[in-house]
Amino acid sequence: MLAIDQLITKVLLAGANNVLVFNLPLLSTTPFAIHHEPEKLNELKEITEEHKKKASSAY
C-alpha cells in the first residue's frame, strides 16, 4: 500500500495541477471509538495527531 505522500506525488507527476487532501477527524471522538474501543482512545488520538503532523509537513 502506498503512503499518502507517495500517492500525491504520483498524481502530481501524472499532470494534476490541484490536489485536495482531506484530513482525518479526531479518531478518538468517533462514535465507534467511544462505544467499541474506549480502552484505545489515547492511542487513536495519537494516531490522528501524527497523521496531521505528517500531512502538514509533507507539502
C-alpha distance matrix in Angstrom:
0.0 3.8 6.6 9.4 11.7 9.8 9.7 13.3 14.3 13.2 15.2 18.1 18.4 18.6 21.6 21.0 23.7 22.8 19.6 19.8 17.2 18.2 18.5 18.1 21.4 22.8 21.1 24.1 26.3 24.7 27.0 24.5 24.3 28.1 29.1 26.6 25.2 28.1 27.8 24.3 25.4 25.6 22.1 20.7 22.8 21.5 17.8 18.9 21.0 18.4 16.0 19.0 20.1 17.0 16.8 20.6 20.6 17.8 20.2
3.8 0.0 3.8 6.5 8.1 6.0 6.3 9.8 10.7 10.0 12.2 14.7 15.1 15.7 18.6 17.9 20.5 19.7 16.6 17.1 14.7 16.4 16.9 17.2 20.7 22.3 21.2 24.4 26.5 25.2 27.8 25.8 25.4 29.1 30.5 28.4 26.8 29.4 29.1 25.5 26.1 25.9 22.6 21.1 22.7 21.2 17.6 18.2 19.9 17.2 14.5 17.2 18.0 14.6 14.2 17.7 17.6 14.5 16.7
6.6 3.8 0.0 3.8 5.5 5.3 6.4 8.8 10.0 10.7 12.5 14.4 15.5 16.7 19.0 17.9 19.8 18.6 15.3 15.4 12.6 14.1 14.0 14.5 18.1 19.5 18.8 21.9 24.1 23.2 26.1 24.4 23.6 27.1 29.0 27.1 25.2 27.5 27.2 23.5 23.7 23.2 20.1 18.6 19.7 18.1 14.6 15.1 16.4 13.6 11.0 13.6 14.2 10.8 10.6 14.2 14.0 11.3 13.8
9.4 6.5 3.8 0.0 3.8 5.4 5.1 6.2 8.6 9.8 10.6 12.3 14.2 15.3 17.0 15.3 16.9 15.2 11.8 11.7 8.8 10.6 11.0 12.2 16.0 17.8 17.7 21.1 22.8 21.9 25.0 23.8 23.2 26.5 28.5 27.1 25.4 27.5 27.7 23.9 23.6 23.2 20.5 18.5 19.1 17.9 14.6 14.1 15.3 13.2 9.9 11.6 12.8 9.6 8.2 11.7 12.2 9.4 11.3
11.7 8.1 5.5 3.8 0.0 3.8 5.4 5.1 6.2 8.6 10.0 10.6 12.2 14.2 15.7 14.3 15.6 14.5 11.5 12.2 10.0 12.6 12.9 14.7 18.4 20.1 20.4 23.6 25.4 24.9 28.2 27.1 26.3 29.5 31.7 30.4 28.4 30.3 30.2 26.4 26.0 25.1 22.6 20.9 21.0 19.4 16.5 16.0 16.4 13.9 11.2 12.3 12.5 9.0 7.8 10.6 10.2 6.7 8.6
9.8 6.0 5.3 5.4 3.8 0.0 3.8 5.5 5.1 6.1 8.7 9.9 10.5 12.3 14.6 14.0 16.0 15.6 12.9 14.3 12.5 15.2 16.0 17.6 21.3 23.1 23.0 26.3 28.1 27.3 30.4 28.9 28.3 31.7 33.7 32.0 30.2 32.4 32.2 28.4 28.4 27.7 24.8 23.3 23.9 22.2 19.0 18.9 19.6 17.0 14.3 15.9 16.1 12.4 11.6 14.4 13.7 10.1 11.6
9.7 6.3 6.4 5.1 5.4 3.8 0.0 3.8 5.4 5.0 6.2 8.6 9.9 10.6 12.8 11.8 14.2 13.5 10.6 11.9 10.5 13.2 14.8 16.4 20.2 22.4 22.3 25.8 27.2 26.0 29.0 27.6 27.5 30.9 32.6 31.1 29.7 32.1 32.3 28.6 28.4 28.2 25.4 23.4 24.1 23.0 19.6 19.1 20.3 18.1 14.9 16.3 17.3 14.0 12.2 15.1 15.3 11.8 12.6
13.3 9.8 8.8 6.2 5.1 5.5 3.8 0.0 3.8 5.4 5.1 6.2 8.6 9.8 11.0 9.4 11.1 10.2 7.5 9.3 8.5 11.9 13.7 16.1 19.7 22.1 22.6 26.2 27.3 26.4 29.5 28.7 28.4 31.6 33.7 32.5 31.1 33.1 33.5 29.8 29.1 28.7 26.3 24.1 24.3 23.2 20.2 19.1 19.8 18.0 14.8 15.2 16.1 13.1 10.7 13.0 13.3 9.8 9.6
14.3 10.7 10.0 8.6 6.2 5.1 5.4 3.8 0.0 3.8 5.5 5.1 6.1 8.5 10.1 9.6 11.4 11.7 10.0 12.5 12.0 15.5 17.1 19.5 23.2 25.3 25.8 29.2 30.6 29.9 33.0 32.1 31.6 34.8 36.9 35.6 34.0 36.0 36.1 32.4 31.9 31.2 28.7 26.8 26.9 25.5 22.6 21.8 22.2 19.9 17.1 17.7 17.8 14.5 12.8 14.7 14.0 10.3 10.0
13.2 10.0 10.7 9.8 8.6 6.1 5.0 5.4 3.8 0.0 3.8 5.5 5.2 6.2 8.9 9.2 12.0 12.7 11.1 13.8 13.6 16.9 18.8 21.0 24.7 27.1 27.1 30.7 32.0 30.8 33.8 32.5 32.4 35.8 37.6 36.1 34.7 37.1 37.3 33.5 33.3 33.0 30.3 28.3 28.8 27.5 24.3 23.7 24.6 22.4 19.3 20.3 20.8 17.5 15.7 17.9 17.6 13.8 13.7
15.2 12.2 12.5 10.6 10.0 8.7 6.2 5.1 5.5 3.8 0.0 3.8 5.5 5.0 6.7 5.9 9.0 9.5 8.1 11.0 11.7 15.1 17.6 20.1 23.6 26.4 26.7 30.4 31.3 30.0 32.8 31.9 32.1 35.3 37.1 35.9 34.9 37.1 37.7 34.0 33.5 33.4 30.9 28.6 29.0 28.1 25.0 23.8 24.8 23.1 19.7 20.2 21.2 18.3 15.8 17.7 18.1 14.5 13.6
18.1 14.7 14.4 12.3 10.6 9.9 8.6 6.2 5.1 5.5 3.8 0.0 3.8 5.3 5.3 4.8 6.8 8.1 7.9 11.4 12.5 16.2 18.6 21.5 25.0 27.6 28.4 32.0 32.8 31.9 35.0 34.3 34.3 37.3 39.4 38.4 37.1 39.1 39.6 35.9 35.1 34.7 32.4 30.2 30.1 29.1 26.3 24.9 25.4 23.7 20.6 20.5 21.1 18.2 15.8 17.0 17.0 13.5 11.9
18.4 15.1 15.5 14.2 12.2 10.5 9.9 8.6 6.1 5.2 5.5 3.8 0.0 3.8 5.3 7.2 9.5 11.6 11.6 15.1 16.0 19.7 21.9 24.6 28.2 30.7 31.2 34.7 35.8 34.8 37.8 36.9 36.8 40.1 42.0 40.7 39.4 41.5 41.8 38.1 37.6 37.1 34.6 32.6 32.8 31.5 28.5 27.6 28.0 26.0 23.0 23.3 23.6 20.5 18.5 19.9 19.3 15.7 14.4
18.6 15.7 16.7 15.3 14.2 12.3 10.6 9.8 8.5 6.2 5.0 5.3 3.8 0.0 3.8 6.1 9.4 11.6 11.7 15.1 16.4 19.9 22.6 25.1 28.6 31.4 31.7 35.4 36.3 34.9 37.7 36.7 37.1 40.3 42.0 40.7 39.7 42.1 42.6 38.9 38.5 38.3 35.8 33.6 34.0 33.0 29.8 28.8 29.7 27.8 24.6 25.0 25.8 22.7 20.4 22.0 22.0 18.4 17.1
21.6 18.6 19.0 17.0 15.7 14.6 12.8 11.0 10.1 8.9 6.7 5.3 5.3 3.8 0.0 3.8 6.3 9.3 10.5 14.2 16.3 19.8 22.7 25.6 28.9 31.9 32.6 36.3 36.8 35.6 38.5 37.9 38.3 41.3 43.1 42.2 41.2 43.4 44.1 40.4 39.6 39.5 37.2 34.8 34.9 34.1 31.1 29.7 30.3 28.8 25.6 25.4 26.2 23.5 20.8 21.9 22.0 18.7 16.7
21.0 17.9 17.9 15.3 14.3 14.0 11.8 9.4 9.6 9.2 5.9 4.8 7.2 6.1 3.8 0.0 3.8 5.8 7.0 10.6 13.0 16.4 19.5 22.5 25.7 28.8 29.7 33.3 33.7 32.5 35.4 35.0 35.4 38.3 40.2 39.5 38.6 40.6 41.6 37.9 36.9 36.9 34.8 32.2 32.1 31.6 28.8 27.0 27.7 26.5 23.2 22.7 23.8 21.4 18.4 19.4 20.1 17.0 14.8
23.7 20.5 19.8 16.9 15.6 16.0 14.2 11.1 11.4 12.0 9.0 6.8 9.5 9.4 6.3 3.8 0.0 3.8 6.8 10.3 13.2 16.6 19.5 22.9 25.8 28.9 30.2 33.8 33.9 33.0 36.1 36.1 36.3 39.0 41.1 40.7 39.7 41.4 42.5 38.9 37.5 37.3 35.6 33.0 32.4 31.9 29.4 27.3 27.6 26.7 23.6 22.5 23.4 21.5 18.3 18.5 19.3 16.7 13.9
22.8 19.7 18.6 15.2 14.5 15.6 13.5 10.2 11.7 12.7 9.5 8.1 11.6 11.6 9.3 5.8 3.8 0.0 3.8 6.7 10.0 13.2 16.1 19.6 22.4 25.4 27.0 30.5 30.4 29.6 32.6 32.9 33.1 35.6 37.8 37.6 36.7 38.3 39.5 35.9 34.4 34.3 32.8 30.0 29.3 29.1 26.7 24.3 24.7 24.2 21.0 19.6 21.0 19.4 15.9 16.1 17.5 15.3 12.5
19.6 16.6 15.3 11.8 11.5 12.9 10.6 7.5 10.0 11.1 8.1 7.9 11.6 11.7 10.5 7.0 6.8 3.8 0.0 3.8 6.4 9.9 12.9 16.2 19.1 22.2 23.5 27.1 27.2 26.3 29.3 29.4 29.6 32.2 34.4 34.0 33.0 34.7 35.9 32.3 30.9 30.9 29.2 26.4 26.0 25.8 23.2 20.9 21.6 21.0 17.6 16.6 18.2 16.5 12.9 13.8 15.5 13.1 11.0
19.8 17.1 15.4 11.7 12.2 14.3 11.9 9.3 12.5 13.8 11.0 11.4 15.1 15.1 14.2 10.6 10.3 6.7 3.8 0.0 3.8 6.5 9.7 13.0 15.7 18.9 20.4 23.9 23.7 22.9 25.9 26.2 26.5 28.9 31.1 31.0 30.2 31.7 33.1 29.6 28.0 28.1 26.8 23.8 23.2 23.4 21.0 18.3 19.2 19.1 15.7 14.3 16.6 15.4 11.7 12.5 15.0 13.3 11.7
17.2 14.7 12.6 8.8 10.0 12.5 10.5 8.5 12.0 13.6 11.7 12.5 16.0 16.4 16.3 13.0 13.2 10.0 6.4 3.8 0.0 3.8 6.5 9.7 12.8 15.8 17.1 20.6 20.8 20.0 23.3 23.3 23.2 25.9 28.2 27.9 26.8 28.3 29.5 26.0 24.5 24.6 23.1 20.1 19.7 19.8 17.2 14.7 15.7 15.6 12.0 11.1 13.5 12.3 8.6 10.3 12.9 11.3 10.8
18.2 16.4 14.1 10.6 12.6 15.2 13.2 11.9 15.5 16.9 15.1 16.2 19.7 19.9 19.8 16.4 16.6 13.2 9.9 6.5 3.8 0.0 3.8 6.7 9.3 12.6 14.0 17.5 17.4 16.5 19.7 20.0 20.1 22.5 24.8 24.8 23.9 25.3 26.8 23.4 21.6 22.1 20.9 17.7 17.2 17.9 15.5 12.6 14.1 14.7 11.2 10.1 13.3 12.9 9.5 11.1 14.4 13.5 13.5
18.5 16.9 14.0 11.0 12.9 16.0 14.8 13.7 17.1 18.8 17.6 18.6 21.9 22.6 22.7 19.5 19.5 16.1 12.9 9.7 6.5 3.8 0.0 3.8 6.6 9.4 11.1 14.4 14.6 14.3 17.8 18.2 17.6 19.9 22.6 22.6 21.3 22.4 23.7 20.4 18.4 18.6 17.6 14.5 13.6 14.3 12.3 9.1 10.4 11.4 8.2 6.8 10.4 10.8 7.9 9.5 12.9 12.9 13.5
18.1 17.2 14.5 12.2 14.7 17.6 16.4 16.1 19.5 21.0 20.1 21.5 24.6 25.1 25.6 22.5 22.9 19.6 16.2 13.0 9.7 6.7 3.8 0.0 3.8 6.4 7.4 10.9 11.3 10.9 14.4 14.6 13.9 16.3 19.0 18.9 17.6 18.7 20.1 16.8 15.0 15.5 14.5 11.1 10.7 12.0 9.8 6.6 9.1 10.5 7.7 7.4 11.2 11.8 9.9 11.9 15.0 15.2 16.5
21.4 20.7 18.1 16.0 18.4 21.3 20.2 19.7 23.2 24.7 23.6 25.0 28.2 28.6 28.9 25.7 25.8 22.4 19.1 15.7 12.8 9.3 6.6 3.8 0.0 3.8 5.6 8.6 8.1 7.9 11.6 12.5 11.8 13.6 16.4 17.0 16.0 16.6 18.6 15.7 13.2 14.3 14.1 10.5 9.7 12.1 10.7 7.4 9.8 12.3 10.3 9.6 13.3 14.6 13.1 14.5 17.8 18.4 19.6
22.8 22.3 19.5 17.8 20.1 23.1 22.4 22.1 25.3 27.1 26.4 27.6 30.7 31.4 31.9 28.8 28.9 25.4 22.2 18.9 15.8 12.6 9.4 6.4 3.8 0.0 3.8 5.5 5.7 7.1 10.9 11.8 10.1 11.5 14.8 15.5 13.9 13.9 15.6 12.9 10.0 10.8 11.2 7.9 6.3 9.3 8.9 5.9 8.0 11.0 10.3 9.8 12.9 14.8 14.2 15.3 18.3 19.5 21.1
21.1 21.2 18.8 17.7 20.4 23.0 22.3 22.6 25.8 27.1 26.7 28.4 31.2 31.7 32.6 29.7 30.2 27.0 23.5 20.4 17.1 14.0 11.1 7.4 5.6 3.8 0.0 3.8 5.4 5.5 9.0 8.8 7.0 9.3 12.2 12.3 10.6 11.4 13.0 10.1 7.9 9.6 9.3 5.5 6.1 9.1 8.0 6.2 9.4 11.6 10.8 11.6 14.6 15.9 15.6 17.5 20.1 20.9 22.9
24.1 24.4 21.9 21.1 23.6 26.3 25.8 26.2 29.2 30.7 30.4 32.0 34.7 35.4 36.3 33.3 33.8 30.5 27.1 23.9 20.6 17.5 14.4 10.9 8.6 5.5 3.8 0.0 3.8 5.7 8.5 8.7 5.7 6.9 10.4 10.8 8.8 8.4 10.2 7.9 4.8 7.0 8.0 5.2 5.2 8.9 9.2 8.3 10.6 13.1 13.3 14.0 16.5 18.3 18.4 19.9 22.4 23.6 25.7
26.3 26.5 24.1 22.8 25.4 28.1 27.2 27.3 30.6 32.0 31.3 32.8 35.8 36.3 36.8 33.7 33.9 30.4 27.2 23.7 20.8 17.4 14.6 11.3 8.1 5.7 5.4 3.8 0.0 3.8 6.5 8.3 6.6 6.5 9.9 11.6 10.6 10.0 12.7 11.1 8.0 10.3 11.8 8.9 8.3 12.1 12.4 10.6 12.7 15.7 15.5 15.4 18.3 20.3 19.9 21.0 23.9 25.1 26.8
24.7 25.2 23.2 21.9 24.9 27.3 26.0 26.4 29.9 30.8 30.0 31.9 34.8 34.9 35.6 32.5 33.0 29.6 26.3 22.9 20.0 16.5 14.3 10.9 7.9 7.1 5.5 5.7 3.8 0.0 3.8 5.4 5.4 6.3 8.7 10.0 10.0 10.6 13.6 11.9 9.7 12.6 13.2 9.9 10.5 14.0 13.3 11.6 14.5 17.1 16.1 16.4 19.7 21.1 20.3 22.0 24.9 25.6 27.3
27.0 27.8 26.1 25.0 28.2 30.4 29.0 29.5 33.0 33.8 32.8 35.0 37.8 37.7 38.5 35.4 36.1 32.6 29.3 25.9 23.3 19.7 17.8 14.4 11.6 10.9 9.0 8.5 6.5 3.8 0.0 3.8 5.5 5.1 6.0 8.1 9.5 10.1 13.6 12.9 11.2 14.7 15.4 12.5 13.6 17.1 16.5 15.2 18.2 20.6 19.7 20.2 23.4 24.8 24.0 25.8 28.7 29.3 30.9
24.5 25.8 24.4 23.8 27.1 28.9 27.6 28.7 32.1 32.5 31.9 34.3 36.9 36.7 37.9 35.0 36.1 32.9 29.4 26.2 23.3 20.0 18.2 14.6 12.5 11.8 8.8 8.7 8.3 5.4 3.8 0.0 3.8 5.6 5.4 5.5 7.0 9.0 12.1 11.1 10.5 14.1 14.1 11.3 13.4 16.5 15.4 14.8 18.1 20.0 19.0 20.3 23.3 24.2 23.7 25.9 28.6 28.9 30.8
24.3 25.4 23.6 23.2 26.3 28.3 27.5 28.4 31.6 32.4 32.1 34.3 36.8 37.1 38.3 35.4 36.3 33.1 29.6 26.5 23.2 20.1 17.6 13.9 11.8 10.1 7.0 5.7 6.6 5.4 5.5 3.8 0.0 3.8 5.6 5.4 4.6 6.1 8.9 7.6 6.7 10.4 10.5 8.1 10.2 13.3 12.7 12.5 15.5 17.4 17.1 18.4 21.2 22.3 22.3 24.4 26.8 27.4 29.6
28.1 29.1 27.1 26.5 29.5 31.7 30.9 31.6 34.8 35.8 35.3 37.3 40.1 40.3 41.3 38.3 39.0 35.6 32.2 28.9 25.9 22.5 19.9 16.3 13.6 11.5 9.3 6.9 6.5 6.3 5.1 5.6 3.8 0.0 3.8 5.9 6.0 5.2 8.9 9.0 7.4 11.1 12.4 10.5 11.7 15.1 15.4 14.9 17.4 19.8 19.8 20.6 23.3 24.9 24.9 26.6 29.1 30.1 32.2
29.1 30.5 29.0 28.5 31.7 33.7 32.6 33.7 36.9 37.6 37.1 39.4 42.0 42.0 43.1 40.2 41.1 37.8 34.4 31.1 28.2 24.8 22.6 19.0 16.4 14.8 12.2 10.4 9.9 8.7 6.0 5.4 5.6 3.8 0.0 3.8 6.1 6.4 10.0 10.8 10.3 14.1 15.0 13.3 15.1 18.3 18.2 18.0 20.8 22.9 22.7 23.8 26.6 27.9 27.8 29.7 32.3 33.0 35.1
26.6 28.4 27.1 27.1 30.4 32.0 31.1 32.5 35.6 36.1 35.9 38.4 40.7 40.7 42.2 39.5 40.7 37.6 34.0 31.0 27.9 24.8 22.6 18.9 17.0 15.5 12.3 10.8 11.6 10.0 8.1 5.5 5.4 5.9 3.8 0.0 3.8 6.2 8.7 9.2 10.1 13.7 13.8 12.3 15.0 17.6 17.0 17.5 20.5 22.1 21.9 23.5 26.1 27.0 27.2 29.5 31.7 32.2 34.5
25.2 26.8 25.2 25.4 28.4 30.2 29.7 31.1 34.0 34.7 34.9 37.1 39.4 39.7 41.2 38.6 39.7 36.7 33.0 30.2 26.8 23.9 21.3 17.6 16.0 13.9 10.6 8.8 10.6 10.0 9.5 7.0 4.6 6.0 6.1 3.8 0.0 3.8 5.5 5.4 6.8 10.3 10.1 9.2 12.0 14.3 14.0 15.0 17.8 19.1 19.4 21.2 23.5 24.4 25.0 27.2 29.2 29.8 32.4
28.1 29.4 27.5 27.5 30.3 32.4 32.1 33.1 36.0 37.1 37.1 39.1 41.5 42.1 43.4 40.6 41.4 38.3 34.7 31.7 28.3 25.3 22.4 18.7 16.6 13.9 11.4 8.4 10.0 10.6 10.1 9.0 6.1 5.2 6.4 6.2 3.8 0.0 3.8 5.4 5.5 8.8 10.1 9.8 11.5 14.1 14.8 15.6 17.7 19.5 20.3 21.7 23.7 25.2 26.0 27.8 29.8 30.9 33.4
27.8 29.1 27.2 27.7 30.2 32.2 32.3 33.5 36.1 37.3 37.7 39.6 41.8 42.6 44.1 41.6 42.5 39.5 35.9 33.1 29.5 26.8 23.7 20.1 18.6 15.6 13.0 10.2 12.7 13.6 13.6 12.1 8.9 8.9 10.0 8.7 5.5 3.8 0.0 3.8 5.9 7.8 8.6 9.8 11.7 13.3 14.3 15.9 17.7 19.0 20.3 22.1 23.6 24.9 26.2 28.1 29.6 30.7 33.6
24.3 25.5 23.5 23.9 26.4 28.4 28.6 29.8 32.4 33.5 34.0 35.9 38.1 38.9 40.4 37.9 38.9 35.9 32.3 29.6 26.0 23.4 20.4 16.8 15.7 12.9 10.1 7.9 11.1 11.9 12.9 11.1 7.6 9.0 10.8 9.2 5.4 5.4 3.8 0.0 3.8 5.6 5.2 6.1 8.6 10.0 10.6 12.4 14.4 15.4 16.6 18.6 20.1 21.2 22.5 24.5 26.0 27.0 29.9
25.4 26.1 23.7 23.6 26.0 28.4 28.4 29.1 31.9 33.3 33.5 35.1 37.6 38.5 39.6 36.9 37.5 34.4 30.9 28.0 24.5 21.6 18.4 15.0 13.2 10.0 7.9 4.8 8.0 9.7 11.2 10.5 6.7 7.4 10.3 10.1 6.8 5.5 5.9 3.8 0.0 3.8 5.5 5.1 6.2 8.7 9.9 10.7 12.4 14.3 15.5 16.7 18.4 20.2 21.1 22.7 24.6 25.9 28.5
25.6 25.9 23.2 23.2 25.1 27.7 28.2 28.7 31.2 33.0 33.4 34.7 37.1 38.3 39.5 36.9 37.3 34.3 30.9 28.1 24.6 22.1 18.6 15.5 14.3 10.8 9.6 7.0 10.3 12.6 14.7 14.1 10.4 11.1 14.1 13.7 10.3 8.8 7.8 5.6 3.8 0.0 3.8 5.4 5.1 6.3 8.7 10.0 10.6 12.3 14.3 15.5 16.5 18.4 20.0 21.2 22.7 24.4 27.1
22.1 22.6 20.1 20.5 22.6 24.8 25.4 26.3 28.7 30.3 30.9 32.4 34.6 35.8 37.2 34.8 35.6 32.8 29.2 26.8 23.1 20.9 17.6 14.5 14.1 11.2 9.3 8.0 11.8 13.2 15.4 14.1 10.5 12.4 15.0 13.8 10.1 10.1 8.6 5.2 5.5 3.8 0.0 3.8 5.4 5.1 6.3 8.7 10.0 10.6 12.4 14.4 15.3 16.6 18.3 20.1 21.3 22.5 25.5
20.7 21.1 18.6 18.5 20.9 23.3 23.4 24.1 26.8 28.3 28.6 30.2 32.6 33.6 34.8 32.2 33.0 30.0 26.4 23.8 20.1 17.7 14.5 11.1 10.5 7.9 5.5 5.2 8.9 9.9 12.5 11.3 8.1 10.5 13.3 12.3 9.2 9.8 9.8 6.1 5.1 5.4 3.8 0.0 3.8 5.4 5.1 6.3 8.7 9.9 10.6 12.5 14.3 15.5 16.5 18.5 20.2 21.2 23.9
22.8 22.7 19.7 19.1 21.0 23.9 24.1 24.3 26.9 28.8 29.0 30.1 32.8 34.0 34.9 32.1 32.4 29.3 26.0 23.2 19.7 17.2 13.6 10.7 9.7 6.3 6.1 5.2 8.3 10.5 13.6 13.4 10.2 11.7 15.1 15.0 12.0 11.5 11.7 8.6 6.2 5.1 5.4 3.8 0.0 3.8 5.5 5.2 6.2 8.6 10.0 10.8 12.4 14.4 15.4 16.7 18.6 20.1 22.6
21.5 21.2 18.1 17.9 19.4 22.2 23.0 23.2 25.5 27.5 28.1 29.1 31.5 33.0 34.1 31.6 31.9 29.1 25.8 23.4 19.8 17.9 14.3 12.0 12.1 9.3 9.1 8.9 12.1 14.0 17.1 16.5 13.3 15.1 18.3 17.6 14.3 14.1 13.3 10.0 8.7 6.3 5.1 5.4 3.8 0.0 3.8 5.4 5.1 6.1 8.5 9.9 10.5 12.2 14.1 15.4 16.6 18.2 21.1
17.8 17.6 14.6 14.6 16.5 19.0 19.6 20.2 22.6 24.3 25.0 26.3 28.5 29.8 31.1 28.8 29.4 26.7 23.2 21.0 17.2 15.5 12.3 9.8 10.7 8.9 8.0 9.2 12.4 13.3 16.5 15.4 12.7 15.4 18.2 17.0 14.0 14.8 14.3 10.6 9.9 8.7 6.3 5.1 5.5 3.8 0.0 3.8 5.5 5.2 6.2 8.7 9.9 10.7 12.1 14.3 15.6 16.4 19.4
18.9 18.2 15.1 14.1 16.0 18.9 19.1 19.1 21.8 23.7 23.8 24.9 27.6 28.8 29.7 27.0 27.3 24.3 20.9 18.3 14.7 12.6 9.1 6.6 7.4 5.9 6.2 8.3 10.6 11.6 15.2 14.8 12.5 14.9 18.0 17.5 15.0 15.6 15.9 12.4 10.7 10.0 8.7 6.3 5.2 5.4 3.8 0.0 3.8 5.5 5.1 6.2 8.6 10.0 10.5 12.3 14.4 15.4 17.9
21.0 19.9 16.4 15.3 16.4 19.6 20.3 19.8 22.2 24.6 24.8 25.4 28.0 29.7 30.3 27.7 27.6 24.7 21.6 19.2 15.7 14.1 10.4 9.1 9.8 8.0 9.4 10.6 12.7 14.5 18.2 18.1 15.5 17.4 20.8 20.5 17.8 17.7 17.7 14.4 12.4 10.6 10.0 8.7 6.2 5.1 5.5 3.8 0.0 3.8 5.4 5.2 6.1 8.7 9.9 10.7 12.4 14.3 16.7
18.4 17.2 13.6 13.2 13.9 17.0 18.1 18.0 19.9 22.4 23.1 23.7 26.0 27.8 28.8 26.5 26.7 24.2 21.0 19.1 15.6 14.7 11.4 10.5 12.3 11.0 11.6 13.1 15.7 17.1 20.6 20.0 17.4 19.8 22.9 22.1 19.1 19.5 19.0 15.4 14.3 12.3 10.6 9.9 8.6 6.1 5.2 5.5 3.8 0.0 3.8 5.5 5.1 6.2 8.5 10.0 10.8 12.2 15.2
16.0 14.5 11.0 9.9 11.2 14.3 14.9 14.8 17.1 19.3 19.7 20.6 23.0 24.6 25.6 23.2 23.6 21.0 17.6 15.7 12.0 11.2 8.2 7.7 10.3 10.3 10.8 13.3 15.5 16.1 19.7 19.0 17.1 19.8 22.7 21.9 19.4 20.3 20.3 16.6 15.5 14.3 12.4 10.6 10.0 8.5 6.2 5.1 5.4 3.8 0.0 3.8 5.4 5.2 6.0 8.5 10.0 10.5 13.3
19.0 17.2 13.6 11.6 12.3 15.9 16.3 15.2 17.7 20.3 20.2 20.5 23.3 25.0 25.4 22.7 22.5 19.6 16.6 14.3 11.1 10.1 6.8 7.4 9.6 9.8 11.6 14.0 15.4 16.4 20.2 20.3 18.4 20.6 23.8 23.5 21.2 21.7 22.1 18.6 16.7 15.5 14.4 12.5 10.8 9.9 8.7 6.2 5.2 5.5 3.8 0.0 3.8 5.5 5.1 6.1 8.6 10.0 12.0
20.1 18.0 14.2 12.8 12.5 16.1 17.3 16.1 17.8 20.8 21.2 21.1 23.6 25.8 26.2 23.8 23.4 21.0 18.2 16.6 13.5 13.3 10.4 11.2 13.3 12.9 14.6 16.5 18.3 19.7 23.4 23.3 21.2 23.3 26.6 26.1 23.5 23.7 23.6 20.1 18.4 16.5 15.3 14.3 12.4 10.5 9.9 8.6 6.1 5.1 5.4 3.8 0.0 3.8 5.5 5.4 6.3 8.6 11.1
17.0 14.6 10.8 9.6 9.0 12.4 14.0 13.1 14.5 17.5 18.3 18.2 20.5 22.7 23.5 21.4 21.5 19.4 16.5 15.4 12.3 12.9 10.8 11.8 14.6 14.8 15.9 18.3 20.3 21.1 24.8 24.2 22.3 24.9 27.9 27.0 24.4 25.2 24.9 21.2 20.2 18.4 16.6 15.5 14.4 12.2 10.7 10.0 8.7 6.2 5.2 5.5 3.8 0.0 3.8 5.5 5.3 6.0 9.3
16.8 14.2 10.6 8.2 7.8 11.6 12.2 10.7 12.8 15.7 15.8 15.8 18.5 20.4 20.8 18.4 18.3 15.9 12.9 11.7 8.6 9.5 7.9 9.9 13.1 14.2 15.6 18.4 19.9 20.3 24.0 23.7 22.3 24.9 27.8 27.2 25.0 26.0 26.2 22.5 21.1 20.0 18.3 16.5 15.4 14.1 12.1 10.5 9.9 8.5 6.0 5.1 5.5 3.8 0.0 3.8 5.6 5.3 7.4
20.6 17.7 14.2 11.7 10.6 14.4 15.1 13.0 14.7 17.9 17.7 17.0 19.9 22.0 21.9 19.4 18.5 16.1 13.8 12.5 10.3 11.1 9.5 11.9 14.5 15.3 17.5 19.9 21.0 22.0 25.8 25.9 24.4 26.6 29.7 29.5 27.2 27.8 28.1 24.5 22.7 21.2 20.1 18.5 16.7 15.4 14.3 12.3 10.7 10.0 8.5 6.1 5.4 5.5 3.8 0.0 3.8 5.7 6.5
20.6 17.6 14.0 12.2 10.2 13.7 15.3 13.3 14.0 17.6 18.1 17.0 19.3 22.0 22.0 20.1 19.3 17.5 15.5 15.0 12.9 14.4 12.9 15.0 17.8 18.3 20.1 22.4 23.9 24.9 28.7 28.6 26.8 29.1 32.3 31.7 29.2 29.8 29.6 26.0 24.6 22.7 21.3 20.2 18.6 16.6 15.6 14.4 12.4 10.8 10.0 8.6 6.3 5.3 5.6 3.8 0.0 3.8 5.7
17.8 14.5 11.3 9.4 6.7 10.1 11.8 9.8 10.3 13.8 14.5 13.5 15.7 18.4 18.7 17.0 16.7 15.3 13.1 13.3 11.3 13.5 12.9 15.2 18.4 19.5 20.9 23.6 25.1 25.6 29.3 28.9 27.4 30.1 33.0 32.2 29.8 30.9 30.7 27.0 25.9 24.4 22.5 21.2 20.1 18.2 16.4 15.4 14.3 12.2 10.5 10.0 8.6 6.0 5.3 5.7 3.8 0.0 3.8
20.2 16.7 13.8 11.3 8.6 11.6 12.6 9.6 10.0 13.7 13.6 11.9 14.4 17.1 16.7 14.8 13.9 12.5 11.0 11.7 10.8 13.5 13.5 16.5 19.6 21.1 22.9 25.7 26.8 27.3 30.9 30.8 29.6 32.2 35.1 34.5 32.4 33.4 33.6 29.9 28.5 27.1 25.5 23.9 22.6 21.1 19.4 17.9 16.7 15.2 13.3 12.0 11.1 9.3 7.4 6.5 5.7 3.8 0.0
